[in-house]
Amino acid sequence: MPDFLTMDDSDFKNKTVLLRVDFNSPLDSARRITDDTRIRMHAPTVRELMDKGARLVIMAHQGRPGDLDFSTMQQHAERLSKILGRPIGYVDDVYGEKAQNAIKRLKPGQALVLENVRTIPDETAKKTADEFAKGDFIRTLASLADVYVDDGFAVAHRANASIVGFPVLLPALAGRIMERELKALNKVKRAEEKPCIYIMGGAKADDSAAISSYVLSHGTADYVLTGGVIGQLFLHARGSRSASQTLASLKKESFCSMSRRFRSSSRAMVGRY
């Protein structure tokens, strides 16, 4: 049995549900969605809640203020509507009067996408969950809702208002993506099947180093295979000549400027394991 509540633990009929998803998608130069994979991944959770009679309020973000991929959520709502084959509303407001009125007008089985939550400064402010819960954003939307469902596993590591604030005031459940990923993580952490091999890639070097160190030192993993930026930085930490060919690229992308702490920890791991 999971040690967290899922959508199987609640009746959603006639209830207003706040659903946090991760619709953050690649955009072209005209800020048009070029890959709707993440929207499609969340579609089953959205469909299930609508089919169960929820008044569904969807919260998501796209990019960061000032970045080229920062945009409204209108086209995301339109794409979701097309994927599901049913109407999905959109309001260009997060928690103001327009958003509140749109939420109040929802009928069971209907869904509404709010504006990009990162358009409000409080979303990414440096606060605790309790401090977020005292703010206008969380208090306003929580007062209109019955339950909070978090399906945004890809953003769950961020202590943002829409992620950590609502569970302080509302019953909180894991959506279907969140449930699946948490169950997979629990299975990986138990490492019941041996040998256990972790494969680490991507550009988040510090996170990868911390995870690698933990799973090796605790006997969770027998081996860690690395690739991408993390693999190149491990090679650089070891003094490999092959890594020197890509060192210029790493410096250009500012990975080496943040890697002093990484190099120290990775050298220790390379020597130890």
Secondary structure as a PSIPRED ss2 file (coil, helix, strand):
# PSIPRED VFORMAT (PSIPRED V4.0)

   1 M C   1.000  0.000  0.000
   2 P C   1.000  0.000  0.000
   3 D C   1.000  0.000  0.000
   4 F C   1.000  0.000  0.000
   5 L C   1.000  0.000  0.000
   6 T E   0.000  0.000  1.000
   7 M H   0.000  1.000  0.000
   8 D H   0.000  1.000  0.000
   9 D H   0.000  1.000  0.000
  10 S C   1.000  0.000  0.000
  11 D C   1.000  0.000  0.000
  12 F C   1.000  0.000  0.000
  13 K C   1.000  0.000  0.000
  14 N C   1.000  0.000  0.000
  15 K C   1.000  0.000  0.000
  16 T E   0.000  0.000  1.000
  17 V E   0.000  0.000  1.000
  18 L E   0.000  0.000  1.000
  19 L E   0.000  0.000  1.000
  20 R E   0.000  0.000  1.000
  21 V C   1.000  0.000  0.000
  22 D C   1.000  0.000  0.000
  23 F C   1.000  0.000  0.000
  24 N C   1.000  0.000  0.000
  25 S C   1.000  0.000  0.000
  26 P C   1.000  0.000  0.000
  27 L E   0.000  0.000  1.000
  28 D C   1.000  0.000  0.000
  29 S C   1.000  0.000  0.000
  30 A C   1.000  0.000  0.000
  31 R C   1.000  0.000  0.000
  32 R C   1.000  0.000  0.000
  33 I E   0.000  0.000  1.000
  34 T C   1.000  0.000  0.000
  35 D C   1.000  0.000  0.000
  36 D C   1.000  0.000  0.000
  37 T H   0.000  1.000  0.000
  38 R H   0.000  1.000  0.000
  39 I H   0.000  1.000  0.000
  40 R H   0.000  1.000  0.000
  41 M H   0.000  1.000  0.000
  42 H H   0.000  1.000  0.000
  43 A H   0.000  1.000  0.000
  44 P H   0.000  1.000  0.000
  45 T H   0.000  1.000  0.000
  46 V H   0.000  1.000  0.000
  47 R H   0.000  1.000  0.000
  48 E H   0.000  1.000  0.000
  49 L H   0.000  1.000  0.000
  50 M H   0.000  1.000  0.000
  51 D H   0.000  1.000  0.000
  52 K C   1.000  0.000  0.000
  53 G C   1.000  0.000  0.000
  54 A C   1.000  0.000  0.000
  55 R E   0.000  0.000  1.000
  56 L E   0.000  0.000  1.000
  57 V E   0.000  0.000  1.000
  58 I E   0.000  0.000  1.000
  59 M E   0.000  0.000  1.000
  60 A C   1.000  0.000  0.000
  61 H C   1.000  0.000  0.000
  62 Q C   1.000  0.000  0.000
  63 G C   1.000  0.000  0.000
  64 R C   1.000  0.000  0.000
  65 P C   1.000  0.000  0.000
  66 G C   1.000  0.000  0.000
  67 D C   1.000  0.000  0.000
  68 L C   1.000  0.000  0.000
  69 D C   1.000  0.000  0.000
  70 F C   1.000  0.000  0.000
  71 S C   1.000  0.000  0.000
  72 T C   1.000  0.000  0.000
  73 M C   1.000  0.000  0.000
  74 Q H   0.000  1.000  0.000
  75 Q H   0.000  1.000  0.000
  76 H H   0.000  1.000  0.000
  77 A H   0.000  1.000  0.000
  78 E H   0.000  1.000  0.000
  79 R H   0.000  1.000  0.000
  80 L H   0.000  1.000  0.000
  81 S H   0.000  1.000  0.000
  82 K H   0.000  1.000  0.000
  83 I H   0.000  1.000  0.000
  84 L H   0.000  1.000  0.000
  85 G C   1.000  0.000  0.000
  86 R C   1.000  0.000  0.000
  87 P C   1.000  0.000  0.000
  88 I C   1.000  0.000  0.000
  89 G E   0.000  0.000  1.000
  90 Y E   0.000  0.000  1.000
  91 V C   1.000  0.000  0.000
  92 D C   1.000  0.000  0.000
  93 D C   1.000  0.000  0.000
  94 V C   1.000  0.000  0.000
  95 Y C   1.000  0.000  0.000
  96 G C   1.000  0.000  0.000
  97 E H   0.000  1.000  0.000
  98 K H   0.000  1.000  0.000
  99 A H   0.000  1.000  0.000
 100 Q H   0.000  1.000  0.000
 101 N H   0.000  1.000  0.000
 102 A H   0.000  1.000  0.000
 103 I H   0.000  1.000  0.000
 104 K H   0.000  1.000  0.000
 105 R H   0.000  1.000  0.000
 106 L C   1.000  0.000  0.000
 107 K C   1.000  0.000  0.000
 108 P C   1.000  0.000  0.000
 109 G C   1.000  0.000  0.000
 110 Q C   1.000  0.000  0.000
 111 A E   0.000  0.000  1.000
 112 L E   0.000  0.000  1.000
 113 V E   0.000  0.000  1.000
 114 L C   1.000  0.000  0.000
 115 E C   1.000  0.000  0.000
 116 N C   1.000  0.000  0.000
 117 V H   0.000  1.000  0.000
 118 R H   0.000  1.000  0.000
 119 T H   0.000  1.000  0.000
 120 I C   1.000  0.000  0.000
 121 P H   0.000  1.000  0.000
 122 D H   0.000  1.000  0.000
 123 E H   0.000  1.000  0.000
 124 T H   0.000  1.000  0.000
 125 A C   1.000  0.000  0.000
 126 K C   1.000  0.000  0.000
 127 K C   1.000  0.000  0.000
 128 T C   1.000  0.000  0.000
 129 A H   0.000  1.000  0.000
 130 D H   0.000  1.000  0.000
 131 E H   0.000  1.000  0.000
 132 F H   0.000  1.000  0.000
 133 A H   0.000  1.000  0.000
 134 K C   1.000  0.000  0.000
 135 G C   1.000  0.000  0.000
 136 D H   0.000  1.000  0.000
 137 F H   0.000  1.000  0.000
 138 I H   0.000  1.000  0.000
 139 R H   0.000  1.000  0.000
 140 T H   0.000  1.000  0.000
 141 L H   0.000  1.000  0.000
 142 A H   0.000  1.000  0.000
 143 S C   1.000  0.000  0.000
 144 L C   1.000  0.000  0.000
 145 A C   1.000  0.000  0.000
 146 D C   1.000  0.000  0.000
 147 V E   0.000  0.000  1.000
 148 Y E   0.000  0.000  1.000
 149 V E   0.000  0.000  1.000
 150 D E   0.000  0.000  1.000
 151 D C   1.000  0.000  0.000
 152 G C   1.000  0.000  0.000
 153 F H   0.000  1.000  0.000
 154 A H   0.000  1.000  0.000
 155 V H   0.000  1.000  0.000
 156 A C   1.000  0.000  0.000
 157 H C   1.000  0.000  0.000
 158 R C   1.000  0.000  0.000
 159 A C   1.000  0.000  0.000
 160 N C   1.000  0.000  0.000
 161 A H   0.000  1.000  0.000
 162 S H   0.000  1.000  0.000
 163 I H   0.000  1.000  0.000
 164 V H   0.000  1.000  0.000
 165 G C   1.000  0.000  0.000
 166 F H   0.000  1.000  0.000
 167 P H   0.000  1.000  0.000
 168 V H   0.000  1.000  0.000
 169 L H   0.000  1.000  0.000
 170 L C   1.000  0.000  0.000
 171 P C   1.000  0.000  0.000
 172 A E   0.000  0.000  1.000
 173 L E   0.000  0.000  1.000
 174 A E   0.000  0.000  1.000
 175 G C   1.000  0.000  0.000
 176 R H   0.000  1.000  0.000
 177 I H   0.000  1.000  0.000
 178 M H   0.000  1.000  0.000
 179 E H   0.000  1.000  0.000
 180 R H   0.000  1.000  0.000
 181 E H   0.000  1.000  0.000
 182 L H   0.000  1.000  0.000
 183 K H   0.000  1.000  0.000
 184 A H   0.000  1.000  0.000
 185 L H   0.000  1.000  0.000
 186 N H   0.000  1.000  0.000
 187 K H   0.000  1.000  0.000
 188 V H   0.000  1.000  0.000
 189 K H   0.000  1.000  0.000
 190 R H   0.000  1.000  0.000
 191 A C   1.000  0.000  0.000
 192 E C   1.000  0.000  0.000
 193 E C   1.000  0.000  0.000
 194 K C   1.000  0.000  0.000
 195 P C   1.000  0.000  0.000
 196 C C   1.000  0.000  0.000
 197 I E   0.000  0.000  1.000
 198 Y E   0.000  0.000  1.000
 199 I E   0.000  0.000  1.000
 200 M E   0.000  0.000  1.000
 201 G C   1.000  0.000  0.000
 202 G C   1.000  0.000  0.000
 203 A C   1.000  0.000  0.000
 204 K C   1.000  0.000  0.000
 205 A H   0.000  1.000  0.000
 206 D H   0.000  1.000  0.000
 207 D H   0.000  1.000  0.000
 208 S H   0.000  1.000  0.000
 209 A H   0.000  1.000  0.000
 210 A H   0.000  1.000  0.000
 211 I H   0.000  1.000  0.000
 212 S H   0.000  1.000  0.000
 213 S H   0.000  1.000  0.000
 214 Y H   0.000  1.000  0.000
 215 V H   0.000  1.000  0.000
 216 L H   0.000  1.000  0.000
 217 S H   0.000  1.000  0.000
 218 H C   1.000  0.000  0.000
 219 G C   1.000  0.000  0.000
 220 T C   1.000  0.000  0.000
 221 A C   1.000  0.000  0.000
 222 D C   1.000  0.000  0.000
 223 Y E   0.000  0.000  1.000
 224 V E   0.000  0.000  1.000
 225 L E   0.000  0.000  1.000
 226 T E   0.000  0.000  1.000
 227 G C   1.000  0.000  0.000
 228 G H   0.000  1.000  0.000
 229 V H   0.000  1.000  0.000
 230 I H   0.000  1.000  0.000
 231 G H   0.000  1.000  0.000
 232 Q H   0.000  1.000  0.000
 233 L H   0.000  1.000  0.000
 234 F H   0.000  1.000  0.000
 235 L H   0.000  1.000  0.000
 236 H H   0.000  1.000  0.000
 237 A H   0.000  1.000  0.000
 238 R H   0.000  1.000  0.000
 239 G C   1.000  0.000  0.000
 240 S C   1.000  0.000  0.000
 241 R H   0.000  1.000  0.000
 242 S H   0.000  1.000  0.000
 243 A H   0.000  1.000  0.000
 244 S H   0.000  1.000  0.000
 245 Q H   0.000  1.000  0.000
 246 T H   0.000  1.000  0.000
 247 L H   0.000  1.000  0.000
 248 A H   0.000  1.000  0.000
 249 S H   0.000  1.000  0.000
 250 L H   0.000  1.000  0.000
 251 K H   0.000  1.000  0.000
 252 K H   0.000  1.000  0.000
 253 E C   1.000  0.000  0.000
 254 S C   1.000  0.000  0.000
 255 F C   1.000  0.000  0.000
 256 C H   0.000  1.000  0.000
 257 S H   0.000  1.000  0.000
 258 M H   0.000  1.000  0.000
 259 S C   1.000  0.000  0.000
 260 R H   0.000  1.000  0.000
 261 R H   0.000  1.000  0.000
 262 F H   0.000  1.000  0.000
 263 R H   0.000  1.000  0.000
 264 S H   0.000  1.000  0.000
 265 S H   0.000  1.000  0.000
 266 S H   0.000  1.000  0.000
 267 R H   0.000  1.000  0.000
 268 A H   0.000  1.000  0.000
 269 M H   0.000  1.000  0.000
 270 V H   0.000  1.000  0.000
 271 G H   0.000  1.000  0.000
 272 R H   0.000  1.000  0.000
 273 Y C   1.000  0.000  0.000
